């Protein structure tokens, strides 16, 4: 079981670069990259809210549950 992060998919749909999103959200590109690659162990709701606001999407568009 796990959570898949589809941040790269939403960024591509919105034609937004990692740098643009990082600037918009107010976090470093390195931290955003950790989230994008699925290596993050947690995310603050405030960060998730800022990402959803910047990408004009819902949390479910970014995070997906999967069962092995």
N, C-alpha and C positions, 0 to 999 in steps of 0.2 A: 504494500500500500504506500501511497505517497501523494505528494502535491507536485504537479507540473506547472512551471511558470512559463506562460506564453507572452511574455513582455515583448520579445522580438517580433512576434507576429503582429501585435497591436501597433508597435512602432512602425513597422513596414506599411501597414494599412493607412496610418496617419502621415506617412512620409516624414517621420521625425527621426533625427539622428540621436545617438546616445548623448552627445554633448548638449544638444538643444533640450532634451528631456531633463538632463541633470540640472541645467541652468533653471529651467522652469520649475522643477520640484524643489530645488535648493539642497541637493545632496551631491556628493562627489561622483565623478564618472566611474571611479574605481568601485564605490559601493553599489552604484546602479548596475555595473557590469557583473558583480557578484550575484545580484538578484536575477539579472537577465540570464545568466548561465545556469541558474538553478542551484547554486552552491550556498545560498543563504539559508540559515536555519530558522530565521524569524524575520518578520517585517512589522513595523509599527503601523497601527491604523492610520495615524496622521500621514505617514509616508504613502501608504496605499491610497488614501484619499487624495493626496496631492498628485499622484501618478494618474489616477482615474480622472481627475479634473483636467490635467494637462492633455490626456489622450482622449478625453470625452468618451469614456467607456465605463463599464460596470466592473466591480472586482472579479466577477465570474468570467469576464472576458480575458483576464490576466491569469487567474489562478484556476487550476483544474485538478480535481481529485481523480486518481486512478487506482484501481485494485488489480494487483498482479494475478 
